[in-house]
Amino acid sequence: MVSFSQKNGLDSHPALKKLQDVQEEIYRQLQLLIPDHIAFHDSMVSRVSGSPILRLEILERHPYTTFLRLTYEFQEGDDRSYAPDAHIRFYHDAHLAEATSYNTGQGCTRTAHPSYPAWQILQQSWRRNRALDRWLDYLLKQGHSVATMQPARRSISEAPKQAVLVEIS
């Protein structure tokens, strides 16, 4: 017999405190990844044997927050692709960091609105932040660290210069 009154865990919602704990852990993990000299460079790369190139880009700087992008770079010939593409808000004063998106069009995607149910917004945030927490843990286990993160020669937005052949007749 099926009982609709029993809770099976499918309708459980993550608590705000648990989300904050994950965001504190993300902040701690990023501290192990982001070098102090990031203040002087907007684009960093980390190369570790057996791992794709890890790129970190500073998108915005503010007195108490930094908005950054963390992604793997895959290169096949002249083509480059980036995945996962994490956009992260780093709160220096609160010692928290949160994933705001995992796609390049994040500025066009509305994840919050007064008419959206609060539990749904919390659940989406929980999924994004847990995924970032797991990925950061994986990156650190691969060997990415403050020591491997170095200034990049180019940013992600700068396309590599391609030779253009002009035929003169």
C-alpha positions in Angstrom: 0.0 0.0 0.0 1.3 3.5 -0.9 1.3 6.1 1.9 1.4 9.7 0.9 1.8 10.9 4.4 5.3 9.3 4.9 8.3 11.4 4.0 10.7 9.7 1.6 13.3 12.5 1.5 12.2 13.7 -2.0 10.5 16.8 -0.6 13.1 17.7 1.9 14.7 21.1 1.5 18.3 22.1 2.4 18.5 24.3 5.4 20.0 27.7 5.1 22.6 26.9 7.8 23.8 23.9 5.7 24.1 26.1 2.7 26.2 28.6 4.7 28.4 25.8 5.9 29.0 24.7 2.3 29.8 28.4 1.3 32.3 28.6 4.2 34.0 25.4 2.9 34.1 26.8 -0.6 35.8 30.0 0.8 38.3 27.8 2.6 39.1 25.8 -0.5 39.5 28.9 -2.7 42.0 30.2 -0.1 44.1 27.1 -0.9 43.8 27.8 -4.6 44.0 31.6 -5.0 47.5 33.2 -4.5 48.0 36.5 -2.8 49.4 38.1 -6.0 45.9 37.7 -7.6 45.6 41.4 -6.5 48.0 42.2 -9.4 46.7 39.9 -12.1 43.3 39.4 -13.5 44.0 36.1 -15.2 45.7 33.0 -13.7 46.4 29.5 -14.9 47.3 26.3 -13.0 49.0 23.4 -14.8 49.1 20.0 -13.1 50.2 16.7 -14.7 47.2 14.6 -15.7 44.8 17.5 -15.5 43.4 20.1 -18.0 44.6 23.7 -17.7 42.7 25.4 -14.8 41.9 29.0 -15.5 40.9 31.7 -13.0 39.7 35.1 -14.2 38.8 38.1 -12.1 35.6 39.5 -13.5 34.9 42.3 -10.9 36.7 43.7 -7.9 34.9 45.5 -5.1 36.1 46.5 -1.6 34.5 43.5 0.1 33.8 41.1 -2.8 35.4 39.7 -5.8 33.5 38.1 -8.7 35.6 35.4 -10.4 35.4 32.7 -13.0 37.0 29.3 -12.6 37.1 26.8 -15.4 39.0 24.1 -17.2 40.4 25.0 -20.6 40.3 22.4 -23.3 42.2 23.0 -26.5 41.8 21.2 -29.8 43.9 22.8 -32.5 42.8 26.5 -32.5 39.5 25.8 -30.8 39.1 26.3 -27.1 36.3 25.2 -24.9 35.6 25.8 -21.2 33.9 23.5 -18.7 32.7 23.5 -16.0 32.4 27.2 -16.2 31.9 28.4 -12.6 31.1 32.0 -11.7 31.8 32.6 -8.0 31.1 35.5 -5.7 33.9 35.7 -3.1 32.9 37.6 0.1 36.2 38.7 1.8 34.5 40.1 4.9 32.0 37.4 5.5 34.5 34.6 4.7 31.9 33.0 2.3 32.0 32.2 -1.4 29.1 31.1 -3.5 28.6 29.7 -7.0 26.3 32.1 -8.9 26.3 30.1 -12.1 27.9 27.3 -14.2 27.4 28.8 -17.6 28.7 31.6 -19.7 25.3 33.2 -20.1 24.8 33.6 -16.4 24.0 37.3 -16.7 21.0 36.4 -18.8 19.6 33.7 -16.5 17.3 34.8 -13.8 17.7 32.6 -10.7 15.8 34.8 -8.3 12.7 36.9 -8.4 10.2 37.9 -5.7 7.5 35.7 -7.2 9.8 32.5 -7.2 9.2 30.3 -4.2 12.0 30.7 -1.6 12.6 27.0 -1.1 13.1 26.6 -4.9 15.8 29.3 -5.0 17.5 27.8 -1.9 17.4 24.4 -3.6 19.0 25.7 -6.8 21.7 27.5 -4.8 22.3 24.3 -2.8 22.9 22.3 -6.0 25.2 24.9 -7.5 27.3 25.3 -4.3 27.5 21.5 -3.6 28.7 21.0 -7.1 31.3 23.7 -6.7 32.4 22.3 -3.3 32.9 18.9 -4.9 34.8 20.2 -7.9 37.1 22.3 -5.7 37.8 19.3 -3.5 38.7 17.4 -6.7 41.0 20.2 -7.9 42.9 20.3 -4.7 43.3 16.5 -4.7 44.7 16.7 -8.3 47.4 19.1 -7.0 46.1 22.5 -8.0 47.1 25.0 -5.3 48.5 28.5 -4.6 51.9 27.2 -5.7 50.7 26.0 -9.2 48.5 29.1 -9.9 50.6 31.5 -12.0 49.8 34.7 -14.0 48.4 33.9 -17.5 49.7 35.5 -20.7 46.2 36.1 -21.9 42.7 36.1 -20.5 39.9 33.8 -21.5 38.1 36.6 -23.4 41.2 37.3 -25.5 41.1 35.1 -28.6 44.4 33.8 -29.8 45.7 35.8 -32.8 45.2 33.9 -36.0 47.2 34.5 -39.1 45.0 35.9 -41.9 46.2 35.1 -45.4 45.5 37.7 -48.0 45.8 36.8 -51.6 47.0 39.6 -53.9 46.3 39.2 -57.6 
